[in-house]
């Protein structure tokens, strides 16, 4: 089922998410719905809080070399914790909760993250480049942060201007 994605400035996006404790059918169904929602909205990552559930869960599905989002490449990350960070990468980020706005954000280029899968099993993943950016972006959501908080003052002014313009267009 495709869920509603919360968008800026919805206050719920700023909630800190709680750890997942029950790895049951309800969680599995929710993760499946998150995947369907992410694909339907043409995203590559989605955190539970973006669909109104303050749980430490996220899904990521990057495009493969053929430019296809293969469900076999789906990564479900529950209760993540970054163990190591290294390097720097600047990547133009967007967000389903901040539609139609893209801006350069600098993050760690290489990370090692420990998390649980849908069955509660612990996994360690080394990620670099876009996958590392995506994991960090989605993990920010779990702590109640949006990528627009990481951009420069001038970029924030640009965002504010574009956001107000979009609000005016919607109210016409």
C-alpha positions in Angstrom: 0.0 0.0 0.0 1.3 3.5 -0.9 1.5 5.7 2.2 1.2 9.4 2.4 4.6 11.1 2.6 4.9 14.0 5.1 6.3 17.2 3.6 8.1 20.2 5.0 7.2 22.0 7.2 5.2 19.2 8.9 6.3 19.2 12.6 6.2 15.4 12.7 9.3 15.3 10.5 11.3 16.8 13.5 10.4 14.0 15.9 13.2 11.7 17.1 12.3 8.1 16.2 12.2 5.3 18.7 14.0 1.9 18.4 12.1 -0.9 16.8 11.5 -3.7 19.4 9.1 -6.0 17.6 10.2 -7.8 14.5 6.9 -9.2 13.5 4.4 -9.4 10.6 3.3 -5.8 11.3 6.8 -4.6 10.8 7.2 -6.7 7.7 4.0 -5.2 6.2 5.1 -1.7 7.1 8.5 -2.2 5.5 6.8 -3.5 2.3 4.5 -0.5 2.3 7.5 1.8 2.8 9.2 0.2 -0.2 6.0 0.6 -2.4 5.7 4.2 -1.3 9.4 5.0 -2.1 9.0 3.4 -5.6 5.7 5.1 -6.3 7.2 8.5 -5.3 10.3 7.8 -7.4 12.7 8.0 -4.4 15.8 6.0 -3.6 15.4 6.1 0.2 12.6 6.6 2.7 12.6 6.8 6.5 9.6 5.6 8.6 9.1 9.1 10.1 8.5 10.4 6.5 5.3 8.4 6.4 4.3 9.4 10.0 5.8 6.5 12.0 8.5 7.6 14.5 10.4 4.3 14.2 14.1 3.8 13.6 13.6 2.1 10.2 14.5 3.0 6.7 14.6 1.5 3.2 17.1 2.3 0.4 17.0 1.0 -3.2 19.6 2.6 -5.5 19.6 2.2 -9.3 21.8 -0.5 -10.6 24.3 -0.1 -13.5 21.4 -0.5 -16.0 19.5 2.4 -14.3 16.9 0.0 -12.8 15.7 -0.1 -9.2 15.9 -3.8 -8.7 14.0 -5.0 -5.5 16.8 -7.6 -5.0 19.1 -4.6 -4.2 16.7 -3.3 -1.5 18.3 -2.6 1.8 16.1 -2.5 4.9 17.9 -0.8 7.8 16.4 -1.0 11.3 17.9 0.6 14.5 21.1 1.8 12.6 24.2 3.0 14.3 27.3 4.4 12.4 30.4 2.7 13.6 33.0 4.5 11.4 33.1 7.5 9.2 35.8 8.6 6.7 36.4 11.0 3.9 34.2 13.7 2.5 31.8 13.8 -0.5 29.5 16.6 -1.8 26.4 15.3 -3.4 23.3 17.0 -4.8 20.6 15.7 -2.5 16.8 15.8 -2.8 14.1 14.5 -0.5 10.6 13.2 -0.8 9.7 15.3 2.2 11.2 18.5 0.6 9.8 18.0 -3.0 11.4 19.7 -6.0 14.4 21.1 -4.1 17.9 19.9 -4.7 21.1 21.2 -3.1 24.7 20.2 -2.5 25.4 18.6 0.9 28.7 17.5 2.2 28.8 14.2 4.2 31.2 11.4 4.9 32.1 9.4 1.8 32.7 6.1 3.5 30.8 4.7 6.5 30.4 1.5 8.4 26.9 1.0 9.8 25.5 -1.7 12.1 21.8 -2.4 11.9 19.1 -5.1 12.2 17.2 -6.6 9.3 13.4 -7.3 9.3 14.0 -10.4 11.4 16.1 -8.7 14.0 19.4 -10.1 12.9 22.4 -7.8 13.2 24.3 -6.8 10.0 27.3 -4.6 9.4 27.5 -2.8 6.1 30.4 -0.8 4.6 29.0 1.9 2.3 30.7 4.5 0.1 29.7 7.3 -2.3 26.0 7.5 -3.0 25.0 4.6 -0.7 26.9 6.2 2.2 25.2 9.6 1.4 21.8 7.9 1.3 22.2 6.0 4.6 23.3 9.3 6.3 20.5 11.3 4.8 17.9 8.7 5.9 19.5 8.4 9.4 19.2 12.1 9.8 15.4 11.7 9.4 15.5 9.2 12.3 16.9 12.0 14.5 14.4 14.6 13.3 16.6 16.4 10.8 16.1 17.4 7.2 18.9 17.8 4.6 18.0 21.5 4.3 19.5 22.0 7.8 22.9 21.1 6.5 23.0 23.7 3.6 24.7 27.1 3.7 23.0 30.3 4.6 22.7 31.5 1.0 21.3 28.0 0.0 18.7 28.3 2.8 17.7 31.7 1.5 17.3 30.2 -2.0 15.2 27.4 -0.5 13.0 29.8 1.5 12.4 31.8 -1.7 11.5 28.8 -3.8 9.3 27.3 -1.0 7.3 30.6 -0.6 6.9 30.8 -4.4 5.6 27.3 -4.5 3.1 28.0 -1.7 1.8 31.0 -3.7 1.4 28.9 -6.8 -0.6 26.3 -4.9 -2.9 28.9 -3.4 -3.9 30.3 -6.8 
